[in-house]
Structure formats: C-alpha cells, structure tokens
Amino acid sequence: MRVAVGIAVLCLASGCLTGPGGEELDLEDQVKSRSLELSAEKRLERVTAIRDVSAGMGVLNGPLLAGIAESETNMAHCWSEATWACQGPASPSCDGGPVIAGAADGPCSARQGGLGMFQFDAGTYEQTLARDGEEILLLEGNIAKGVDFVLTRITEEIPGAGEWQAAIDWMNSIPMQAGEPLMEAWASMIVCRYNGCCSNSSLCQERRRKYRDNAISIYNEYGPEFWNAAGACEPVPPEGRVLDERDPCYVAGGDPKFWRREAAGFEGDLDWTMTTDLEREANYGIWRLDVAEAGRYEIEVHLDGGVFGRSQMARYRVRHAGATDEVVIDQSAHEGFVSLGAFDFAAGGDQHVMLGDNTGEPNEAEISLLFDAIRLTPAGAPAVDDEDGLDTGEGDLGGGCRASGGGAPAGAAAPLLLALLLARGRRRRG
C-alpha cells in the first residue's frame, strides 16, 4: 500500500525530539559530535546529482532541494561521512558501506531514524524500505524520492498548484532571495511538512531560516550558470523532431520505486509503470514542448504492440496554444508511431504532452503503461525521426481502438534511475 509521507512518519535527523515538557530539542543537544566536512569534489558530486535528478523530474530549481539536504545531513549520504550518526543498510552509493541513519530516534540498535541524505523514515529501517523501496539507499533514488515528496506537498498545500505541472511551475518560479513572498512561502511549507515544525516558536523560525538560507547560499556558491538546467531542453524546430523518454525535455515524475526501464522500444530504451484507478495520477511522464515556430503539428507516440504497453486506456493530454485535449489510446493494439492527431501550437513553451498512470484500470489488474518517444512533425509533412532525417516510423497510425489484453509484461524489470544496480519485481498499490 502506498502511504503518503507525513509529519508523523518523517522525523528527520534534524528534528522530532522532545524534552520532558514536550519542547522540541535540537539534535546538537543529543549528539555532541559533528559530521566530517565533505571534500570540495564530493560536495560538487552531490549538488550535481541533485541538479540533474531534479531536472529529470521537471524541477529546474535544484538549490531548493540542495538546501534541504544541507539542512538535514550537510549533504552526507553515507555513514562514513557522518560517523556521529547511526549506520543504516548497505548501499552501492557508499561502496557497499552503510548509509547515514538518523540518531534522534533512540539507540542505533533500535534500527530507527531517517535513511540517506534526505532522511526518509517510516519507523524501523525495514519499515522505511518496505514503504519507500530500496532505491532510497542509492544517492539518485534518495534525491528522486525527495523531489517526489516535495512536489506532493506542494500540490496539497499551495493554492493554484494542485496539479503536478502547476506544482513544478510553482517550484521553478521561486527566486533565490530572502524576503521574496514565494521564497518565504516555500520555507514555511518545508519546515512544517518536511521537518514537522509548524509553530511560530523561535526554534521553528530558526529552522525555517535554515532551509531558506541554505538554499540561497548553495545557489550563490555554485552560481546561476551551474544551476541553469533549463537550457538543455531544446526547442522543437519548424521541421519537427523526436523527443525520447531520455530527452532533456522529458519529465518522469512520481515515486521512483514504481518506475521501470527496459532495453526495448525506440532507440533501445523505454519506461513503464502500472496503471491505477486513482482520481489523480501518482506517476506520470511529461514531454515538454518549446515550439520554435507557431503552427499545426501532428503528434505521434511510439508503442510496442503490447509487449510492455498493455494499457487499453492510456490517456494522453496535449496542452497546446492555451488549450488542452485528451486522446485515449489502446497501447496494446499498436506498434511503432501512432498518431494522437494534429494540434495548433503557439511559439514558445508552456505546452506539453502528459501521460499519467490513472487510466482507470486498477492496479490489482497489473496492467503496464508504456512511456517511450513522441514525434512532432508539421501537419501533412513527412515524419522525421532523428538528426539524419530518416523516417523509421512503422505501424498503424490510427489511434484508440480497443483490443483485448492483460497480464504483466515479460522480461526483467529495473527501476528508472537504478537499472544497473537493483532488480525489483512487479509493483502493487493498495
């Protein structure tokens, strides 16, 4: 069962201790040692990972995530970098050694406390891994879970940001400057929903400033050019282009433990996850479209004839020129590039194709949903697949007719960020 991370279960290394009278205590009052300072090389490795993993999930304002990591563990992910803490489970990101585990939840022998750089905690280590997946033991998986947690909180807390893309846009718009209303709103939300410090006490105000000021400091430390991840997403030229699911314009959002990657599909890779009948999407893909020249473009999606794409109710939402259209495709019935139709696009951004896992097909049915390349071409023009201008599209260009399907995809599955490191079985949601 998927459980939302809340205040009660997210007691991190920097908080959640109380004194005899119920007052909050700093970890420094309990642990008199301090972390080993990361080398400049290791610190650069951490902020680069935060920037790149966040950008891959649509968040281009990486310093906000780095500020959380700095506030929680001084960016330590491995116990060897913070030997005052408890030793968590072993991690390949720590050369097989233990990840850092929070020391604020009783003796280390109790195997409690948050795990890794972003300090996720559902009780014991075993309970945390059962809820969040072994991916959080890896640096990239820990970051991805942090991004997912933050975006989920934004959709719940921030007026007007109740959808994933709106939450991403809100987060990307926060200026790195103290006193700016959006930055202050961010700091208030994070200290309450991430650290459980929701009062106006002096301690909570101090922690609030810490999250805010650490983000600003890290932004200034590496400079705007380092943190500028937006430039990697290239505009769609007038002749069109293909955006694969590894393209910088592609966003894979939601809980990373539910993503799978396969060596198949367009140019040899694709992603999939299971469908749900939830009201809103939990995992989703967004192909961001910055169109260089306004016009009418045909959009096609690449499918595999039901090998990994088994959903009969894949709902693609196309946002274009201020409008949104929804097209339902039976993924199991088509192979190659399949047309969603032709749409009018304005020049510029704020346009995309989105596919969410809430197709209406219940998770218990174990129906997989495929995420692969999409192709844009001027309406009525020959399709262009790659830099060489080769048209390799094949298959039925009709959309949406139903065919029977079912079962789970064949082959070994691996998480999106961790394909070479961890193998996991089918996913279930309750």
C-alpha positions in Angstrom: 0.0 0.0 0.0 1.3 3.4 -0.9 1.4 5.7 2.1 1.8 9.4 1.9 4.8 10.7 3.8 3.5 12.9 6.6 4.7 14.7 9.6 4.2 11.7 11.9 6.4 9.4 9.8 9.0 11.9 8.6 11.0 12.5 11.7 14.4 13.6 10.4 17.8 13.8 11.9 17.4 17.5 12.5 14.2 17.3 14.5 11.3 15.4 16.1 13.0 15.2 19.5 11.1 16.4 22.5 12.1 17.2 26.0 10.3 16.3 29.3 7.9 19.2 28.9 7.2 18.4 25.2 9.5 21.1 24.0 11.5 20.5 20.8 15.2 19.8 21.1 17.9 20.2 18.6 19.9 17.1 17.6 23.0 19.0 18.7 21.8 18.8 22.2 21.9 15.0 22.0 24.8 14.3 19.8 28.0 16.2 20.6 30.0 15.0 17.6 29.7 16.6 14.2 29.8 15.4 10.6 33.0 15.2 8.6 33.1 18.0 6.1 32.7 16.8 2.6 35.6 17.4 0.2 35.0 20.0 -2.5 35.0 17.2 -5.0 32.4 15.1 -3.1 30.3 18.2 -2.5 30.3 19.0 -6.2 29.2 15.4 -6.9 26.3 15.8 -4.6 25.0 19.1 -5.9 25.4 17.9 -9.5 23.4 14.8 -8.7 20.7 17.0 -7.1 20.6 19.3 -10.1 20.4 16.5 -12.7 18.0 14.2 -10.9 15.7 17.1 -10.1 15.8 18.4 -13.7 14.9 14.9 -14.9 11.7 15.2 -12.9 10.9 18.7 -14.2 12.3 20.7 -11.2 14.8 23.2 -12.5 15.3 25.0 -9.2 17.7 22.5 -7.7 19.1 24.7 -4.9 15.8 24.3 -3.1 16.4 20.5 -2.8 20.1 21.1 -2.0 19.0 23.4 0.8 17.0 20.5 2.3 20.0 18.1 2.0 22.3 20.6 3.6 19.9 21.3 6.4 19.3 17.6 7.1 22.7 16.0 6.8 25.2 18.5 5.5 24.8 16.6 2.2 26.1 13.4 3.8 24.6 10.3 2.3 27.0 7.6 3.7 27.7 6.9 7.3 31.4 7.2 6.6 30.8 11.0 6.1 28.9 11.4 9.4 30.1 8.8 11.9 28.2 10.5 14.7 25.0 9.1 13.2 23.7 5.5 13.1 24.7 3.0 10.5 21.8 2.3 8.0 21.6 -0.5 5.5 24.4 -1.0 3.0 24.3 1.0 -0.3 26.2 0.7 -3.6 26.4 4.5 -3.4 28.6 4.1 -0.3 30.9 1.5 -1.9 28.8 -1.2 -0.1 29.0 0.5 3.2 26.1 1.8 5.3 24.0 4.9 4.5 23.7 7.5 7.2 20.8 6.9 9.5 19.2 9.4 11.9 20.4 9.3 15.5 17.4 11.1 17.0 15.1 8.2 17.4 16.6 6.1 20.2 19.7 3.9 20.2 21.1 2.8 16.9 20.3 -0.8 17.9 16.6 0.0 17.5 17.3 0.5 13.7 15.1 3.6 13.5 15.7 7.1 12.2 15.8 8.6 8.7 17.8 7.0 5.9 20.2 8.7 3.5 20.8 12.3 2.5 17.1 13.2 2.6 16.4 11.1 5.8 13.2 9.2 5.0 11.7 7.5 8.0 8.7 5.2 8.4 9.7 3.7 11.7 12.4 0.9 11.6 14.8 0.6 8.7 12.8 -2.4 7.4 9.5 -0.4 7.5 11.1 2.5 5.7 12.4 0.3 2.9 9.1 -1.5 2.7 7.3 1.8 2.1 9.8 3.7 0.0 11.8 0.9 -1.7 15.4 0.0 -1.7 16.0 2.8 -4.2 16.3 5.3 -1.4 19.6 3.7 -0.3 21.1 4.9 -3.6 22.0 8.6 -3.9 20.0 9.2 -7.0 17.0 7.3 -5.6 17.1 9.3 -2.4 17.1 12.5 -4.3 14.2 11.4 -6.6 12.2 10.4 -3.6 12.9 13.9 -2.1 11.6 15.6 -5.3 8.5 13.4 -5.3 7.8 14.2 -1.6 8.2 18.0 -2.1 6.0 18.1 -5.2 3.3 16.1 -3.5 3.3 18.5 -0.6 3.1 21.5 -3.0 0.0 20.0 -4.7 -1.6 19.7 -1.2 -0.5 23.0 0.3 -0.1 25.7 -2.3 -3.2 27.4 -3.7 -3.4 27.0 -7.5 -0.7 24.3 -7.6 -2.9 21.3 -7.2 -1.7 19.5 -10.4 1.8 18.1 -11.0 2.8 20.6 -13.7 1.4 23.5 -11.7 3.4 22.3 -8.7 6.6 22.1 -10.8 6.0 25.5 -12.3 5.5 27.0 -8.8 8.7 25.5 -7.5 10.6 26.6 -10.6 9.4 30.2 -10.1 10.8 30.6 -6.6 13.5 33.3 -6.6 16.7 32.7 -4.6 16.3 35.7 -2.4 15.3 36.1 1.2 12.2 38.2 1.8 10.6 37.3 -1.6 7.0 36.1 -0.9 7.4 32.8 -2.9 10.7 32.0 -1.1 9.1 32.7 2.3 6.1 30.6 1.4 8.5 27.8 0.4 10.4 28.0 3.7 7.2 27.9 5.7 5.9 24.9 3.9 9.1 22.9 4.1 9.8 23.4 7.7 6.3 22.3 8.6 5.8 19.5 6.1 9.3 18.2 5.9 10.6 18.8 9.4 7.3 18.8 11.4 8.0 22.3 12.8 4.8 24.2 12.2 4.6 26.6 15.1 5.9 30.2 15.4 8.3 29.2 18.1 11.8 30.6 18.0 13.1 27.1 17.3 10.8 26.6 14.3 11.6 30.1 13.0 15.3 29.3 13.2 14.9 26.0 11.3 12.7 27.8 8.7 15.6 30.3 8.1 18.0 27.4 7.8 16.1 25.8 5.0 15.8 29.1 3.2 19.3 30.4 3.7 21.0 27.1 2.9 19.2 27.1 -0.5 20.3 30.6 -1.2 23.8 30.0 0.0 24.2 26.9 -2.2 22.8 28.7 -5.2 25.3 31.5 -4.8 28.2 29.1 -4.0 27.9 27.4 -7.5 26.4 30.3 -9.4 23.4 30.6 -11.7 25.2 29.1 -14.7 25.8 25.9 -12.8 22.2 25.6 -11.7 20.7 26.5 -15.1 19.2 23.2 -16.2 16.6 24.7 -18.4 18.8 25.3 -21.4 19.2 21.5 -22.0 15.6 21.2 -23.3 16.0 22.3 -27.0 13.1 23.9 -28.9 11.1 21.9 -31.5 12.3 23.3 -34.9 9.9 24.1 -37.7 10.6 20.7 -39.3 9.7 18.9 -36.0 11.7 16.3 -34.0 11.6 13.2 -31.8 11.6 13.5 -28.0 12.6 10.2 -26.5 12.0 9.5 -22.8 15.7 10.1 -22.2 15.4 13.6 -23.8 16.1 16.6 -21.5 12.6 17.8 -22.3 11.1 14.7 -20.8 10.0 14.6 -17.1 9.5 11.3 -15.3 7.6 12.2 -12.1 6.2 10.4 -9.1 7.6 7.9 -6.7 10.8 6.5 -8.3 10.3 3.0 -6.9 7.4 2.4 -9.2 9.3 3.2 -12.5 10.9 0.5 -14.6 13.3 0.7 -17.5 13.7 -1.8 -20.3 16.2 -2.2 -23.1 13.5 -2.1 -25.8 11.4 0.5 -27.6 12.6 3.5 -29.7 16.4 3.6 -29.9 16.6 0.7 -27.4 15.0 2.0 -24.2 11.6 2.6 -22.7 10.0 3.1 -19.3 6.8 1.6 -17.8 4.8 1.6 -14.7 1.5 0.0 -13.6 -1.9 1.7 -14.1 -4.2 2.8 -11.3 -7.8 3.8 -11.0 -6.9 6.6 -8.6 -8.6 10.0 -9.1 -5.3 11.7 -10.0 -2.0 10.4 -11.4 0.7 9.2 -9.0 3.4 8.5 -11.6 3.4 10.4 -14.9 5.5 11.4 -17.9 5.6 14.9 -19.4 7.2 15.7 -22.7 7.8 19.5 -22.5 7.3 21.3 -25.8 9.0 24.6 -26.6 8.0 25.2 -30.2 10.2 27.5 -32.2 7.6 28.4 -34.8 3.9 28.5 -34.3 1.9 26.2 -36.5 -0.1 23.0 -36.7 1.8 19.9 -35.8 1.0 16.2 -35.7 1.9 14.3 -32.6 2.7 10.6 -32.6 3.6 8.3 -29.7 5.8 5.2 -30.1 4.3 1.9 -28.9 5.5 -1.7 -28.8 2.4 -3.7 -29.7 1.6 -4.8 -26.2 4.9 -6.2 -25.0 5.3 -3.6 -22.3 2.5 -1.3 -23.2 -0.6 -3.2 -22.1 -3.0 -0.4 -21.2 -6.1 -0.1 -23.3 -7.0 3.3 -21.8 -3.8 5.3 -22.0 -4.9 9.0 -21.7 -2.6 11.4 -23.4 -3.2 15.0 -22.5 -2.0 17.5 -25.1 -1.6 21.1 -23.9 -1.2 23.4 -26.9 -1.7 27.1 -27.5 -3.6 27.6 -24.3 -6.0 24.6 -24.8 -5.9 21.0 -23.6 -7.1 18.0 -25.5 -7.3 14.4 -24.2 -6.7 11.4 -26.5 -7.2 7.8 -25.3 -5.1 5.1 -27.0 -5.1 1.4 -26.7 -1.4 0.8 -26.3 -1.7 -3.0 -26.6 -3.2 -2.7 -30.1 -0.5 -0.7 -31.9 3.2 -0.9 -32.7 5.5 1.9 -33.9 4.5 5.6 -34.1 0.8 6.1 -33.6 -0.9 9.4 -34.2 -2.7 11.4 -31.5 -3.8 13.9 -34.1 -2.8 17.3 -35.3 -2.9 20.3 -33.0 -2.3 24.1 -33.2 0.8 25.2 -31.2 1.9 28.7 -30.3 5.5 29.7 -30.4 7.3 29.2 -27.1 6.8 27.0 -24.1 4.1 26.2 -21.6 3.0 23.3 -23.9 3.4 19.6 -23.4 2.1 16.1 -23.8 1.3 14.3 -20.5 0.6 10.7 -19.7 -0.5 9.7 -16.2 -0.9 6.3 -14.6 -4.5 7.0 -13.5 -6.0 5.4 -16.6 -9.0 3.9 -14.7 -7.5 0.4 -14.9 -7.0 -0.8 -11.3 -3.5 -1.6 -10.1 -4.6 -5.0 -9.0 -5.1 -5.9 -12.6 -1.3 -5.5 -13.2 -1.6 -3.6 -16.5 1.5 -1.9 -17.6 1.6 1.6 -19.1 4.4 2.4 -21.6 6.4 5.7 -21.8 8.5 6.0 -25.0 9.3 8.5 -27.7 6.9 11.1 -29.1 7.3 12.7 -32.5 6.2 16.1 -33.8 6.0 17.0 -37.5 4.3 19.8 -39.3 0.8 18.5 -40.2 0.8 16.9 -43.6 4.7 16.8 -43.8 6.8 13.6 -43.9 7.9 12.3 -40.5 11.4 13.0 -39.3 12.8 10.6 -36.7 16.4 11.7 -36.0 19.3 14.0 -36.9 19.8 12.2 -40.1 16.2 12.9 -41.2 15.4 9.2 -41.5 11.8 8.1 -41.3 11.8 4.8 -39.5 8.2 5.0 -38.2 6.1 2.0 -38.7 2.8 0.6 -37.6 -0.8 1.7 -37.6 -1.2 5.5 -37.5 -4.8 5.2 -36.2 -5.5 5.7 -32.6 -7.7 4.5 -29.8 -9.5 1.4 -31.0 -9.9 -1.3 -28.3 -8.3 -4.7 -28.3 -8.2 -7.4 -25.6 -5.1 -7.5 -23.5 -3.9 -8.2 -20.0 -1.3 -9.8 -17.8 2.0 -8.3 -16.9 4.9 -7.5 -19.2 7.5 -10.2 -19.8 11.2 -9.7 -19.1 13.3 -8.4 -16.2 12.3 -5.0 -14.8 14.6 -2.4 -13.2 13.8 1.0 -11.6 14.2 4.0 -13.8 17.2 5.6 -12.0 18.8 2.3 -10.9 18.6 0.0 -13.8 22.1 -1.5 -13.4 22.1 -1.7 -9.6 18.8 -3.1 -8.3 16.3 -5.6 -9.7 12.8 -5.5 -8.4 9.6 -7.4 -9.0 6.2 -6.2 -10.1 4.7 -3.2 -8.3 1.5 -3.3 -6.4 -0.5 -0.4 -5.0 -3.2 -0.9 -2.4 
